[in-house]
Amino acid sequence: MADTGALESQLSAINRWDPKVEALVDWDESAARERARETGCGPLAGWSVAVKDIIDLAGMPTRCNADFVPVQSAPKNAAIVDALLTRGAFVMSKSVTTTFAYSDPGPTRNPWNLDHTPGGSSSGSAAAVACGMARLALGSQTVGSVNRPASFCGVVGFKPTFAWFSVDGIFPFAPSVDTVGFFTSNVHDVQTTYSAVSGEPSQEAQMPLRIAYVPDQLCESAEPAMLEAIEAASRRLSAAGHDVSERSLPGLLTAAHDNHWELVAAEVAQSHRDLFSKYGASYTPKLRDLIERGHRVEKSRVEEIQTHRRQCIDRIDELFDTYDLLLTASAPGPAPHGLDSTGEPRMNLLWTYVGFPTLTLPMSLDASGLPLGMQLVGRRKKDQALLASGTVIEPLLAFTDKPSLRQERGTRSK
C-alpha cells in the first residue's frame, strides 16, 4: 500500500492546484485511492505515477487530446507502465498531452505562472510533478517533449538512450526517434526508477567531472537570460573542482536541424495514415501541416537522413573520449507567455536526433520568477553514468523554490 502521508499530500495537491493548472485527464480520486491500496512490493513500492495520455492503461481510453477521433479502452498496459506497476508503483492519473504529442497545446498551464505555457508535448506530466501531484510522471520525446517542459516547469526531466525502454503501447509519432521519458522532483528518484526498470545498479560519478560547455547548438542561440544562467552554473561547477571547458560541435551536425524535421514529418505521415484519411479535416492545424509536409518527403530522402544520423552519432561518440558530459541549455529561455504555443524545442533536437541520453536539471529562476533548466548530455548506453553525474551537479545548483509556494505568495496569475 502507498505511504498514507505521501498519498494524502499528493491528493491534496491535486484537489488544490489541478483546477487551475489542468494537468490531469479523467481525474478520479476514488479510483486512485483503490489503485494505491492495491500496490505491491518492489523498489517503487507506493510510488504514484502520472501517465501521459498517449500511453495505454488497461481499461482506460487513450485520448491523445484528440476529441475528434473515437476512442476505445486500451486492452492492456503499455510496456513501461507494466514495468513500473510490477515494481510496486501505482497510477495516480492520466496526464494531459498536446494533440497526438505535437505542438497544438492542451489545456495545461505552467504552475509557476498560469499565463505561460508548461511546454509540450508532455505538458501535464511536467506540471503534475512540479505541483506535487505525483512522485513520478511518464512522458515521451520526439524532438523536445521531455527536456523542454522540465525546464519550463522547474523539474527534473530524463530522456534515456533511444530504444533503451520499449515504446510498445505508446501511440507512435516518429518511431525512429520516439523515446519514453521520466519526470521527477530530484535526480535520485530518476536513478531509482531507471535502476528498477532496467535492472542496472546505480553508479557513483568519477570525480572530477570532465564537462564540455556547448553554448552553440548550431541553431539560433538561446536567450540572454538562459546563456547567463548556464555560464553562471558553469562557473559554479568549476569552483567545485570540475573540469569545465567550452567546446564547439562538429559542423556535420548543422544539417540535423532540417533533417530531423523531415524525418519526423515523413514518419508521422505514416503513423497517422489511416486516421488522417478519415479525420484529416478535423486535425489540429500544426499537426495537419506536418503530415502534409511528410507526404512530400521521398523514401530516398529518408534513407539519406538515416545515413547522416549514423555519421553524427559516430562524431558525438568521439567527444565522449574526452568528456564525461556535454552541458547545454535545455530550452531557449523561460516558458513563453501565452497558451497558444508550447515553446521552441531547438535546444533538444540534436540529442533526440542522435539518440543520446539527456538530463534536465532546474538551475535558477529568471528575473520574473520562471525556471531555467540546464541540459546534460551523456554517452549513449551509459545512462547510469549520466544520472550519477546529475546527483553530483544537482546540489551545486541549489534550486529549492517550488511553484506552489510561489502561488501562495501571490506571485502568479489566478
C-alpha positions as CSV (number, residue, x, y, z in Angstrom):
1,M,0.0,0.0,0.0
2,A,1.2,3.5,-0.7
3,D,2.5,5.6,2.2
4,T,-0.6,7.3,3.6
5,G,1.1,10.6,4.3
6,A,2.6,10.9,0.8
7,L,-0.7,9.9,-0.8
8,E,-2.8,12.4,1.2
9,S,-0.3,15.1,0.4
10,Q,-0.5,14.4,-3.3
11,L,-4.3,14.2,-3.3
12,S,-4.4,17.5,-1.5
13,A,-2.1,19.0,-4.2
14,I,-4.3,17.7,-6.9
15,N,-7.5,19.0,-5.4
16,R,-6.0,22.4,-4.7
17,W,-4.0,23.0,-7.9
18,D,-5.4,20.9,-10.7
19,P,-8.5,23.1,-11.2
20,K,-6.0,25.9,-12.0
21,V,-3.2,24.0,-13.8
22,E,-5.3,21.4,-15.5
23,A,-2.6,18.7,-15.7
24,L,-4.7,15.6,-15.3
25,V,-7.1,13.7,-17.6
26,D,-10.3,12.0,-16.3
27,W,-9.2,12.5,-12.7
28,D,-10.9,10.1,-10.3
29,E,-9.9,10.2,-6.7
30,S,-11.7,7.1,-5.7
31,A,-10.1,5.1,-8.4
32,A,-6.7,6.5,-7.5
33,R,-7.1,5.5,-3.8
34,E,-8.1,2.0,-4.8
35,R,-5.0,1.6,-7.0
36,A,-2.9,2.9,-4.2
37,R,-4.3,0.3,-1.8
38,E,-3.5,-2.5,-4.3
39,T,0.2,-1.6,-4.8
40,G,2.7,-4.4,-4.2
41,C,6.3,-4.7,-3.1
42,G,9.3,-3.6,-5.0
43,P,11.8,-0.8,-5.4
44,L,9.0,1.6,-6.4
45,A,6.5,0.4,-3.8
46,G,3.8,3.0,-3.2
47,W,5.2,5.5,-5.8
48,S,2.4,7.4,-7.6
49,V,2.7,7.9,-11.4
50,A,1.1,10.3,-13.8
51,V,0.9,8.8,-17.3
52,K,1.0,10.9,-20.4
53,D,-2.3,10.3,-22.3
54,I,-0.6,8.8,-25.4
55,I,0.4,5.8,-23.2
56,D,-2.0,2.9,-22.7
57,L,-3.6,1.9,-19.4
58,A,-5.7,-1.2,-19.5
59,G,-9.4,-0.5,-19.4
60,M,-8.9,3.3,-19.9
61,P,-9.2,5.2,-23.2
62,T,-6.0,6.7,-24.7
63,R,-7.4,10.1,-25.8
64,C,-4.2,11.8,-27.1
65,N,-6.0,15.1,-26.6
66,A,-7.9,14.4,-29.9
67,D,-11.6,14.6,-29.3
68,F,-12.4,14.2,-33.0
69,V,-11.2,10.6,-33.0
70,P,-13.4,7.8,-31.5
71,V,-11.5,6.1,-28.7
72,Q,-11.8,2.6,-27.1
73,S,-10.4,1.4,-23.8
74,A,-6.9,0.0,-24.1
75,P,-6.8,-3.8,-23.9
76,K,-3.6,-3.8,-21.9
77,N,-1.0,-1.6,-20.3
78,A,1.9,-0.1,-22.2
79,A,5.2,-2.0,-21.5
80,I,6.6,0.9,-19.5
81,V,3.5,1.0,-17.3
82,D,3.7,-2.7,-16.6
83,A,7.3,-2.3,-15.7
84,L,6.5,0.3,-13.1
85,L,3.5,-1.5,-11.7
86,T,5.3,-4.8,-11.3
87,R,7.9,-2.9,-9.2
88,G,5.3,-1.5,-6.8
89,A,4.2,1.8,-8.3
90,F,0.5,2.7,-8.9
91,V,-1.1,5.0,-11.4
92,M,-2.4,8.2,-9.9
93,S,-3.9,9.5,-13.1
94,K,-3.5,10.1,-16.8
95,S,-1.9,13.4,-17.6
96,V,-2.5,15.9,-20.4
97,T,-0.7,15.8,-23.7
98,T,-0.7,18.1,-26.6
99,T,-2.8,16.7,-29.5
100,F,-1.1,13.5,-30.6
101,A,2.0,14.7,-28.8
102,Y,2.7,17.5,-31.2
103,S,2.7,21.3,-31.0
104,D,-1.1,22.0,-30.7
105,P,-1.5,22.7,-26.9
106,G,-3.8,21.1,-24.5
107,P,-5.4,22.9,-21.6
108,T,-2.4,22.7,-19.1
109,R,-0.9,25.9,-17.7
110,N,2.5,26.5,-16.3
111,P,2.3,26.1,-12.5
112,W,4.8,28.9,-11.9
113,N,2.7,31.4,-13.8
114,L,-0.7,30.4,-15.2
115,D,-0.4,32.8,-18.2
116,H,2.6,30.9,-19.5
117,T,3.0,27.6,-21.3
118,P,4.2,24.5,-19.4
119,G,5.8,23.3,-22.6
120,G,5.0,20.2,-24.5
121,S,4.1,17.7,-25.5
122,S,4.4,16.1,-22.1
123,S,2.6,19.2,-20.6
124,G,0.6,17.6,-17.9
125,S,3.3,15.2,-16.7
126,A,5.8,18.0,-16.1
127,A,3.2,20.3,-14.4
128,A,1.9,17.4,-12.2
129,V,5.4,16.7,-10.8
130,A,6.0,20.5,-10.3
131,C,2.8,20.8,-8.2
132,G,3.5,17.6,-6.2
133,M,0.5,15.7,-7.7
134,A,2.7,12.6,-8.3
135,R,6.1,11.4,-7.4
136,L,6.9,10.2,-11.0
137,A,5.4,11.0,-14.4
138,L,5.8,9.4,-17.8
139,G,6.4,11.4,-20.9
140,S,7.8,10.9,-24.4
141,Q,10.2,12.8,-26.6
142,T,10.3,13.0,-30.4
143,V,12.0,16.4,-30.5
144,G,12.0,18.2,-27.1
145,S,8.9,16.9,-25.3
146,V,10.5,15.9,-22.0
147,N,13.5,18.2,-21.6
148,R,11.7,21.4,-22.6
149,P,8.7,21.1,-20.3
150,A,11.0,20.0,-17.5
151,S,13.0,23.3,-18.0
152,F,9.8,25.4,-18.1
153,C,8.2,23.8,-15.1
154,G,11.3,23.6,-12.9
155,V,11.5,19.8,-12.5
156,V,14.0,17.0,-13.5
157,G,13.4,15.5,-16.9
158,F,15.2,12.4,-18.2
159,K,15.3,11.1,-21.8
160,P,17.1,7.8,-21.9
161,T,19.2,6.5,-24.7
162,F,17.0,5.8,-27.7
163,A,15.3,2.4,-27.7
164,W,16.6,1.7,-24.2
165,F,13.0,1.2,-23.0
166,S,10.1,-0.3,-25.0
167,V,7.6,2.1,-26.6
168,D,5.1,-0.7,-27.0
169,G,1.6,0.6,-26.1
170,I,2.6,4.2,-26.7
171,F,0.9,6.0,-29.7
172,P,3.6,6.3,-32.3
173,F,4.7,9.6,-33.8
174,A,8.1,9.1,-35.4
175,P,9.4,5.6,-34.5
176,S,13.0,6.3,-35.4
177,V,13.2,8.8,-32.6
178,D,10.3,8.3,-30.2
179,T,11.6,7.8,-26.7
180,V,9.9,7.3,-23.4
181,G,10.9,9.7,-20.7
182,F,10.5,10.5,-17.0
183,F,9.8,13.5,-14.7
184,T,10.6,13.7,-11.0
185,S,11.4,16.3,-8.5
186,N,15.0,15.2,-8.0
187,V,17.7,13.1,-9.7
188,H,17.7,10.4,-7.0
189,D,14.1,9.4,-7.9
190,V,15.1,9.1,-11.6
191,Q,18.1,6.9,-10.6
192,T,15.8,4.7,-8.6
193,T,13.3,4.5,-11.4
194,Y,15.9,3.7,-14.0
195,S,17.6,1.0,-11.8
196,A,14.2,-0.6,-11.1
197,V,13.1,-0.8,-14.7
198,S,16.5,-1.5,-16.3
199,G,18.0,-3.8,-13.7
200,E,21.2,-1.8,-13.7
201,P,22.5,-0.7,-10.3
202,S,23.1,2.9,-9.6
203,Q,26.7,4.2,-10.1
204,E,28.8,6.8,-8.5
205,A,30.3,9.5,-10.7
206,Q,34.0,9.6,-11.4
207,M,35.4,12.8,-10.0
208,P,36.2,15.4,-11.1
209,L,33.7,15.5,-13.9
210,R,35.0,16.5,-17.4
211,I,32.4,18.8,-18.7
212,A,32.1,20.4,-22.2
213,Y,30.1,23.6,-22.1
214,V,28.4,23.9,-25.5
215,P,26.8,27.3,-25.9
216,D,26.2,26.9,-29.7
217,Q,24.0,24.1,-30.7
218,L,24.3,25.0,-34.4
219,C,20.9,26.8,-34.4
220,E,19.5,30.1,-33.2
221,S,21.1,31.0,-29.9
222,A,19.4,30.7,-26.5
223,E,18.1,33.9,-25.0
224,P,20.5,36.1,-22.9
225,A,18.9,35.1,-19.6
226,M,19.4,31.5,-20.3
227,L,23.0,31.9,-21.5
228,E,23.8,34.0,-18.4
229,A,22.4,31.3,-16.2
230,I,24.3,28.5,-17.9
231,E,27.5,30.5,-17.7
232,A,26.9,31.1,-14.0
233,A,26.3,27.4,-13.4
234,S,29.5,26.6,-15.4
235,R,31.5,28.8,-13.1
236,R,29.9,27.2,-10.0
237,L,30.9,23.8,-11.3
238,S,34.4,24.9,-12.0
239,A,34.6,26.4,-8.5
240,A,33.6,23.0,-7.1
241,G,36.6,21.4,-8.8
242,H,35.1,20.1,-12.0
243,D,37.0,20.5,-15.3
244,V,34.7,22.7,-17.4
245,S,35.8,23.9,-20.8
246,E,33.9,25.5,-23.7
247,R,33.5,23.3,-26.8
248,S,32.1,23.7,-30.3
249,L,30.2,20.9,-32.0
250,P,31.2,19.2,-35.3
251,G,29.8,21.1,-38.3
252,L,28.4,17.9,-39.6
253,L,25.6,18.3,-37.1
254,T,24.3,21.5,-38.6
255,A,22.2,19.6,-41.1
256,A,20.5,17.7,-38.2
257,H,18.0,20.5,-37.6
258,D,16.4,20.4,-41.0
259,N,16.9,16.6,-41.3
260,H,15.2,15.8,-38.1
261,W,12.0,17.7,-39.1
262,E,11.9,16.0,-42.5
263,L,12.3,12.6,-40.8
264,V,9.6,13.3,-38.2
265,A,7.3,14.6,-40.9
266,A,7.8,11.5,-43.1
267,E,7.2,9.1,-40.2
268,V,4.2,10.9,-38.7
269,A,2.6,10.8,-42.1
270,Q,2.9,7.0,-42.0
271,S,1.9,6.7,-38.3
272,H,-1.3,8.7,-39.0
273,R,-2.1,7.4,-42.5
274,D,-5.3,5.6,-41.6
275,L,-6.6,8.2,-39.1
276,F,-5.7,11.1,-41.3
277,S,-7.6,9.6,-44.2
278,K,-10.7,9.5,-42.1
279,Y,-10.4,12.6,-39.9
280,G,-7.8,14.8,-41.6
281,A,-10.2,17.8,-41.9
282,S,-10.5,17.8,-38.1
283,Y,-6.8,17.6,-37.3
284,T,-5.3,20.5,-35.4
285,P,-3.5,23.0,-37.8
286,K,0.1,22.4,-36.9
287,L,-0.1,18.6,-37.0
288,R,-2.1,18.7,-40.2
289,D,0.6,20.9,-41.8
290,L,3.4,18.5,-40.6
291,I,1.6,15.4,-42.0
292,E,1.0,17.1,-45.4
293,R,4.7,18.0,-45.4
294,G,5.6,14.4,-44.7
295,H,3.6,13.2,-47.7
296,R,6.1,15.1,-49.9
297,V,9.3,13.5,-48.4
298,E,10.7,10.8,-50.7
299,K,11.8,7.5,-49.4
300,S,15.3,8.1,-50.8
301,R,15.5,11.3,-48.7
302,V,14.7,9.4,-45.5
303,E,17.5,7.0,-46.3
304,E,19.9,9.9,-46.7
305,I,18.8,11.3,-43.4
306,Q,19.4,8.0,-41.6
307,T,22.9,7.8,-43.1
308,H,23.6,11.3,-41.8
309,R,22.3,10.3,-38.4
310,R,24.7,7.4,-38.2
311,Q,27.6,9.7,-39.1
312,C,26.6,12.2,-36.5
313,I,26.3,9.5,-33.8
314,D,29.9,8.5,-34.6
315,R,31.2,12.1,-34.3
316,I,29.4,12.7,-31.0
317,D,30.7,9.4,-29.7
318,E,34.2,10.7,-30.2
319,L,33.5,13.7,-27.9
320,F,33.0,11.3,-25.1
321,D,36.5,10.0,-25.4
322,T,37.5,13.4,-23.9
323,Y,34.4,14.5,-21.8
324,D,32.0,12.8,-19.4
325,L,29.2,15.3,-20.1
326,L,28.1,18.0,-22.5
327,L,26.4,20.9,-20.9
328,T,23.8,23.0,-22.8
329,A,20.7,25.0,-22.4
330,S,17.5,22.8,-22.0
331,A,15.3,25.5,-23.6
332,P,15.8,28.8,-25.4
333,G,14.7,30.7,-22.2
334,P,11.9,30.6,-19.7
335,A,8.4,29.4,-20.6
336,P,7.0,31.8,-23.2
337,H,3.9,33.9,-22.3
338,G,0.7,32.7,-23.8
339,L,-1.1,29.3,-24.2
340,D,-1.2,29.0,-27.9
341,S,2.4,27.6,-28.2
342,T,4.4,25.1,-26.3
343,G,7.7,26.8,-26.9
344,E,10.6,26.1,-29.2
345,P,12.4,22.6,-29.0
346,R,15.6,23.5,-30.9
347,M,17.8,23.1,-27.8
348,N,16.8,19.4,-27.5
349,L,16.6,18.5,-31.2
350,L,20.2,17.4,-31.8
351,W,20.3,15.0,-28.9
352,T,17.0,13.4,-29.9
353,Y,18.2,13.1,-33.5
354,V,21.3,11.1,-32.4
355,G,19.6,9.3,-29.5
356,F,21.9,10.2,-26.7
357,P,20.6,10.4,-23.1
358,T,19.7,13.8,-21.7
359,L,19.0,15.0,-18.2
360,T,17.4,18.4,-17.5
361,L,18.1,20.0,-14.1
362,P,16.4,23.1,-12.8
363,M,19.2,25.6,-12.1
364,S,17.7,29.0,-11.4
365,L,14.9,31.4,-11.8
366,D,14.8,34.3,-14.2
367,A,14.0,37.9,-13.2
368,S,10.3,37.2,-13.5
369,G,10.4,34.1,-11.3
370,L,10.2,31.5,-14.1
371,P,12.5,28.4,-14.0
372,L,15.6,27.9,-16.3
373,G,16.9,24.4,-16.8
374,M,20.3,23.1,-17.9
375,Q,20.6,20.1,-20.2
376,L,23.3,17.4,-19.6
377,V,24.1,15.0,-22.4
378,G,25.7,11.7,-21.7
379,R,27.3,8.9,-23.6
380,R,24.9,6.6,-25.4
381,K,24.0,3.5,-23.4
382,K,25.7,4.9,-20.3
383,D,22.6,6.4,-18.8
384,Q,23.6,5.5,-15.2
385,A,26.8,7.4,-15.6
386,L,24.8,10.5,-16.7
387,L,22.4,10.1,-13.7
388,A,25.3,9.7,-11.3
389,S,26.8,13.0,-12.7
390,G,23.4,14.6,-12.2
391,T,23.4,13.7,-8.5
392,V,26.8,15.5,-8.1
393,I,25.7,18.6,-10.0
394,E,22.2,19.0,-8.6
395,P,23.1,20.1,-5.1
396,L,25.5,22.7,-6.6
397,L,22.6,24.4,-8.3
398,A,20.7,25.0,-5.0
399,F,17.3,25.1,-6.8
400,T,14.9,24.8,-3.9
401,D,11.9,27.0,-4.7
402,K,8.6,25.3,-5.5
403,P,5.7,26.7,-7.6
404,S,3.0,26.0,-5.0
405,L,4.9,28.2,-2.5
406,R,5.2,31.0,-5.1
407,Q,1.5,30.8,-5.8
408,E,0.6,31.1,-2.1
409,R,2.7,34.3,-2.0
410,G,0.6,35.7,-4.8
411,T,3.2,35.8,-7.5
412,R,1.2,34.1,-10.1
413,S,-1.9,34.9,-12.1
414,K,-5.1,33.5,-10.8
